[in-house]
Amino acid sequence: MAISGLGSHYISLFLYVVFATFLHKGAAQTISVLHGFTAVQGQNLVTNNVSVVEGETAIISCRVKNNDDSVIQLLNPNRQTIYFRDVRPLKDSRFQLVNFSDNELLVSLSNVSLSDEGRYVCQLYTDPPQEAYADITVLVPPGNPILESREEIVSEGNETEITCTAMGSKPASTIKWMKGDQPLQGEATVEELYDRMFTVTSRLRLTVSKEDDGVAVICIIDHPAVKDFQAQKYLEVQYKPEVQIVVEFPEGLTREGENLELTCRAKGKPQPHQINWLKVDDDFPSHAVITGSDLFIENLNKSFNGTYRCVASNLVGEAYDDYILYVYDVLTTTPPPTNTTISAFQDSRADGAPQKIDHAVIGGIVAVVVFAMLCLLIVLGRYFARHKGTYFTHEAKGADDAADADTAIINAEGGHNNSDDKKEYYI
């Protein structure tokens, strides 16, 4: 019985020691975990996202501040270890070690493809492990832009449509338009393909004028994988002729007896295939000579007066220009008459006034002269009539108060009463 009690005492003591040992070990482990967590929190694991063009090289960086000799490793999106410290367990030779130290793990990935896109993990071997994430985005540039036009040649005033296509890009491209230095707005459609690839098509509609002939229309592709990526097309615009009549001779006024030479200049696209001369609302002079685009008329006279028209035409349409011919009198070198009225008339003719205006001036002058003469005759008639009345009044002066004819004669001025005033002397 005593032995049994002693055995029970030893068993209890053994259990106590084991339990105490377990408690001590657990406490030590707890302290170790808490201490490790504090150390990890004092470290700083950083990385950065990477955008890389397909086929080029990406650099993945895992950096640690205040590292306490913890192990750094790099994992791929499938959580496979690419590098553990400076050792590469993954058998993909495209991954190469660029730099390794206690504070950095730098790895390059060459010939990047779409399958390499994803989230890579930088891991710091602490307890618990610390992680940072680097997202690799693969950019796929579009193929060469395809520029197409609904028609190669456009007539002025018509609308044309040009399309530009950027195929197979990631992300989707943006298409801009320019006509010369002028930005234009197109209508874009986006088509999604496989693996987040896109094809973008933009349509540009514009109405052209003759000034647009030879102007470049440029399709500009905007994509993060490429720069200055564009295609251009030069507009070819057809337009009706532009016509201008040029006087080759004479340089001044056209006068009777002189020659007239006109040239019709016509420009269009295509070049005018036909140029015609005609006289508007009248017959063409019989002896006028037409040579191609030139018109020659010799020995001008007033019967040639009128409007001469040059008409040019091509496939687009026709246009014309008019020349109004007025033949003036021959310029004489004789001195002008001294009469100022006629001189004014000649001056007006020299200035190119039509002859009918000269007749009107002469008629006005004659009317003024006739009116002046009539006024002069009226004034002279009144003057003579007034002086004649005064003569008869003087003859009868004094006769109105006489009693009879004899007395009237005697009392009249210049009668016998005045004879006493006249004395005759005889020697």
Secondary structure, DSSP 8 states (H G I E B T S, - for coil): -HHHHHHHHHHHHHHHHHHHHHHHHHHHHHHHHHHHHHHHHT-EEE---EEEETTS-EEEEEEEES--S-EEEEE-TTS-EEEETTB--S--TTEEEEEE-SSEEEEEE-S--GGG-EEEEEEEESSS-EEEEEEEEEEB-----EEEES-SSEETT-EEEEEEEEEEEBS--EEEEEETTEEE--EEEEEE-STT-EEEEEEEEEE--GGGTT-EEEEEEEETTEEEEEEEEE--EEEEEEEEEEEEE-SS--BTT--EEEEEEEEEES--SEEEEEETTS---TT-EEETTEEEE-S--GGG-EEEEEEEE-SS-EEEEEEEE--B-----S---S-HHHHHHHHHHHTT--HHHHHHHHHHHHHHHHHHHHHHHHHHHHHHHHHHHHHHHHHTTTTTT-SSHHHHHHHSTTSGGGGGG------
